[in-house]
């Protein structure tokens, strides 16, 4: 997973081998690494996520890929600070 920052936002992007059009990403977002473990996930088709955040605020994310009711191990947590 990679993270880039912009004014008022953090953009997370991820990739993996052999994606399928029906894959979904389960994304957990929080202000700290620990917060991602208790966050409710969002389920989405896109392999990017833009999170609005005030300048100086840190945003962390973890992703799992869901395919045909099977879920991948969680990615490494990635954190970035919004500009």
C-alpha positions in Angstrom: 0.0 0.0 0.0 1.1 3.5 -0.7 -0.1 6.8 0.7 0.3 10.3 -0.7 -0.8 13.6 0.8 -2.4 16.7 -0.5 -4.1 19.7 0.9 -6.8 18.5 3.2 -6.5 14.8 2.2 -4.6 11.6 2.2 -4.8 9.2 -0.8 -4.2 5.5 -0.3 -3.6 3.2 -3.2 -2.9 -0.5 -3.3 -2.2 -3.3 -5.8 -1.9 -7.0 -5.8 -1.2 -9.9 -8.2 -4.0 -11.2 -10.5 -6.9 -8.8 -9.6 -10.4 -9.9 -10.7 -13.2 -7.5 -11.6 -15.4 -8.9 -8.9 -12.8 -8.3 -6.1 -13.7 -5.9 -3.4 -11.4 -4.1 -0.9 -12.3 -4.0 2.8 -10.6 -0.8 4.1 -10.1 0.1 7.7 -9.2 3.8 8.4 -8.2 5.4 11.7 -6.1 8.2 13.2 -3.5 5.7 14.5 -2.4 2.2 13.8 -4.3 1.0 16.8 -7.5 2.8 15.6 -7.6 0.8 12.4 -8.1 -2.4 14.4 -11.3 -1.2 15.8 -12.6 0.8 12.9 -15.6 -0.3 11.0 -14.6 -1.2 7.4 -15.8 0.1 4.1 -16.2 -2.3 1.2 -15.4 -0.9 -2.2 -14.4 -2.0 -5.7 -11.8 0.7 -6.2 -8.2 0.2 -5.2 -7.8 3.8 -4.1 -9.3 5.7 -1.2 -9.2 9.4 -0.6 -9.7 10.5 3.1 -10.4 14.1 4.0 -8.2 15.3 6.9 -7.2 18.6 8.3 -3.7 19.8 7.8 -1.4 18.1 10.3 -3.8 15.2 11.0 -2.5 11.6 10.6 -4.6 9.1 8.8 -3.8 5.3 8.8 -5.3 2.5 6.6 -5.3 -1.2 6.4 -6.7 -3.2 3.4 -8.0 -6.7 2.9 -9.1 -8.1 -0.5 -12.4 -10.0 -0.6 -12.9 -12.5 -3.4 -15.8 -15.0 -3.6 -16.3 -14.9 0.2 -12.6 -15.4 0.9 -10.6 -12.6 2.5 -6.9 -12.0 2.2 -4.6 -11.3 5.1 -4.5 -7.7 6.1 -2.0 -5.4 4.5 0.7 -3.6 6.5 -0.8 -0.5 8.0 0.2 2.7 6.2 0.0 6.1 7.8 0.4 9.6 6.3 -0.1 13.2 7.5 -2.4 15.5 5.6 -1.0 18.8 4.4 
